Amino acid sequence: MRYISTRGQAPALNFEDVVLTGLASDGGLYVPETVPQFSKDEIAAMAGLPYTEIAFRVMKPFVGGEIDDATFRQLIDDTYATFKHDAVVPVKQLAHNHYLLELFHGPTLAFKDVALQLLGRLLDHFLKKRDEKAVIMGATSGDTGSAAIEGCRHCDNLDIFILHPYNRVSEVQRRQMTTVLANNVHNIAIEGNFDDAQAIVKGSFADQAFLNDTRLVAVNSINWARIMAQIVYYFTSALAVGAPQREVSFTVPSANFGNLFAGYMARQMGLPVKQFVIATNANDILHRTISDNDFSKRDLEATLAPSMDIVVSSNFERLLFDAYDRDSDAVRELLERFQQEPAALAEAPLTKLRERFASHSVDDETILEVIREAFERTGELLDPHTATGYRAAERARSDATTPMITLATAHPAKFSDAVVKAGFDEVTLPPSMSDLMTREERYDVLPAKLRDVQAFVASHRHAS
Ligand SMILES: *Cc1c(COP(=O)(O)O)cnc(C)c1O
């Protein structure tokens, strides 16, 4: 399998290199050169199989023979053994033709575990094979950091440095990172905000001399392996509600669009998906683009669904690449214009997107209202991110006869503040995490200075 850049000026890569690379050298994102196809019979034959077996079948074509089958199966088995639910990602019925796909049974209680637990193991596998060490650096405002740390804590050939803004993540989120005491895990609290932390990570990727030729790897949501791992649950959940004999629709609480792009891939591979509903919070660039063709940046707003607080939706570029019939020149022009000034999509690609995608934006007040309403109607306590999805599914679905699957992206205990604001008691953490608030923590506080952080990383790597 070969992967090409959405901006057309970077070399094509194989799977191994695309996993180790992240962003393409031309600033684009890697996508598969051709999309693997599954026939209706092949999809039907997956019904009733365990999650790990469906994961193997769905992901195998993307790996393109670069990992032998037995090893790849083992990586998948190890990854999903860390999930607390026997079904890995169970589907619950909420109402007639409305289902909830629970993606939060992994070690850090958010959907990012599905992909990051696998990515850590894939990186370790490839690095061992090459007899190479690598350093991961990432900035987090919450969920990504803890999931990445969990995914890498057992990786001998990797050191992971996660920067979070000092005193600006929730206590549960911080503790999920800082109580992992493995000697290849390094938490840095930056005296600044998330943008400062992000700028230091970007600065480090731009100037890697401080690492003396050790590879620096990104685990942010542009990494192709994360998209690949997320495709799987679109298949398993669709099968659970009657696909491929009937069409299904999905609603996805969205920010960087990695989750929803995985669903789009599932459809391109043959899964019969009628409609995708994009749910956003007040940071609504995706909603404005689909509904008003307003593809422009707005100031960041801090919301009750903080893991969806974004200005730019990086993975949307992958969808634009297809909407523009893979015309990388047009995509590059559009994205360069977008960086400078408000932009708009051309008529034809916009029309194409609107045939398949609808969108809805949910403000904070409505999030609280939805948490109460969903509980009254279904008995389910939704986290604030999932609440945006619940409302968007009801408001933006094209018909009531196609089963709608709303993705539950986090466990309510992870965002207990919002649940309490909605009028409920504090949500208790699941048993596996009940002692989180008393576990020993380890992190270093550093000033928001590139040189200081680089010096810290260079001197604290253990896998060198
Ligand atoms: C990351 C995250 C999202 C947004 O997912 P994208 O793939 O960036 O669109 C939604 N909900 C939760 C809980 C998250 O952690």
PDBQT file of the ligand as one rigid body, heavy atoms in Angstrom, charges set to zero:
ROOT
HETATM    1  C1  LIG A 501     -10.615  14.307  20.537  1.00  0.00    +0.000 C 
HETATM    2  C2  LIG A 501     -12.028  14.274  20.974  1.00  0.00    +0.000 A 
HETATM    3  C3  LIG A 501     -13.091  14.632  20.105  1.00  0.00    +0.000 A 
HETATM    4  C4  LIG A 501     -12.853  15.141  18.702  1.00  0.00    +0.000 C 
HETATM    5  O1  LIG A 501     -12.384  14.146  17.821  1.00  0.00    +0.000 OA
HETATM    6  P1  LIG A 501     -11.740  14.531  16.402  1.00  0.00    +0.000 P 
HETATM    7  O2  LIG A 501     -11.222  13.256  15.847  1.00  0.00    +0.000 OA
HETATM    8  O3  LIG A 501     -10.633  15.519  16.713  1.00  0.00    +0.000 OA
HETATM    9  O4  LIG A 501     -12.793  15.143  15.563  1.00  0.00    +0.000 OA
HETATM   10  C5  LIG A 501     -14.389  14.494  20.573  1.00  0.00    +0.000 A 
HETATM   11  N1  LIG A 501     -14.648  14.079  21.833  1.00  0.00    +0.000 NA
HETATM   12  C6  LIG A 501     -13.670  13.729  22.700  1.00  0.00    +0.000 A 
HETATM   13  C7  LIG A 501     -14.036  13.282  24.060  1.00  0.00    +0.000 C 
HETATM   14  C8  LIG A 501     -12.325  13.811  22.303  1.00  0.00    +0.000 A 
HETATM   15  O5  LIG A 501     -11.351  13.465  23.166  1.00  0.00    +0.000 OA
ENDROOT
TORSDOF 0
